[in-house]
C-alpha cells in the first residue's frame, strides 16, 4: 500500500511512501506526517497493519491554517 506524505510547501505535490519503507524508518523515527489526500480507510489500514505487528499507533489531525481543508495527519508508531 502506498500513502502520501505531507507536503513540504502548499503548492508541492505529496511524495508517496510504501508501508515497508515506513517500517524500515521506525528505527530512526516514530512520528510520520501524511497528506490530507490519503483516505481515512487507508490510514485505518496503516494503523491495523502496525497494531497487528505489536506496535502502538496514535493518529490525529493537525490544523496548519484557519481553513477547514488545511490539515495533515500525524501518526505516532511506538514499539
C-alpha positions as CSV (number, residue, x, y, z in Angstrom):
1,X,0.0,0.0,0.0
2,X,1.2,3.5,-0.8
3,X,0.5,6.5,1.3
4,X,1.1,10.2,0.6
5,X,3.5,12.0,2.9
6,X,2.6,15.6,4.0
7,X,3.6,18.3,1.5
8,X,6.6,20.5,2.4
9,X,5.0,23.6,0.8
10,X,1.4,24.4,-0.1
11,X,1.9,24.1,-3.9
12,X,4.1,21.0,-3.8
13,X,2.8,17.6,-4.7
14,X,2.8,15.0,-1.9
15,X,5.5,12.2,-2.1
16,X,4.4,8.6,-1.7
17,X,5.8,6.0,0.6
18,X,5.3,2.2,0.9
19,X,4.4,0.5,4.2
20,X,7.7,-1.4,4.1
21,X,9.7,1.8,3.9
22,X,7.8,3.2,6.9
23,X,8.6,0.0,8.8
24,X,12.3,0.4,7.9
25,X,12.3,4.0,9.1
26,X,10.9,3.1,12.5
27,X,14.5,2.5,13.7
28,X,15.2,6.2,13.3
29,X,11.8,7.9,14.0
30,X,8.4,7.2,15.2
31,X,6.3,10.2,14.0
32,X,5.1,10.4,10.4
33,X,3.1,13.2,8.7
34,X,0.6,12.2,6.0
35,X,-1.2,14.4,3.5
36,X,-4.9,15.1,3.6
37,X,-5.3,13.3,0.2
38,X,-5.0,10.0,2.0
39,X,-8.4,8.4,2.6
40,X,-9.5,7.6,6.2
41,X,-9.7,4.0,5.1
42,X,-6.0,3.9,4.0
43,X,-4.9,5.4,7.3
44,X,-7.0,2.9,9.3
45,X,-5.3,0.1,7.3
46,X,-1.9,1.6,8.2
47,X,-2.9,1.6,11.9
48,X,-4.2,-2.0,11.7
49,X,-1.1,-3.2,9.9
50,X,1.2,-1.9,12.7
51,X,-1.0,-2.9,15.6
52,X,-1.0,-6.5,14.2
53,X,2.8,-6.3,14.4
54,X,2.6,-5.3,18.1
55,X,3.1,-1.6,17.8
56,X,1.0,1.1,19.5
57,X,-0.3,3.6,17.0
58,X,-1.9,7.0,17.6
59,X,-3.3,9.3,14.8
60,X,-4.6,12.8,14.9
61,X,-5.4,15.7,12.6
62,X,-3.1,18.7,12.8
63,X,-4.5,22.0,11.6
64,X,-2.0,24.4,10.0
65,X,-4.3,27.1,8.9
66,X,-7.8,28.6,9.6
67,X,-9.4,26.9,6.6
68,X,-11.4,23.7,7.0
69,X,-9.3,22.0,4.4
70,X,-5.9,22.9,5.9
71,X,-4.8,19.9,7.9
72,X,-2.4,16.9,7.8
73,X,-2.4,13.6,9.7
74,X,0.1,13.0,12.4
75,X,0.8,9.3,13.1
76,X,2.9,8.1,16.1
77,X,4.1,4.5,15.8
78,X,5.6,3.2,19.0
79,X,7.2,-0.2,19.7
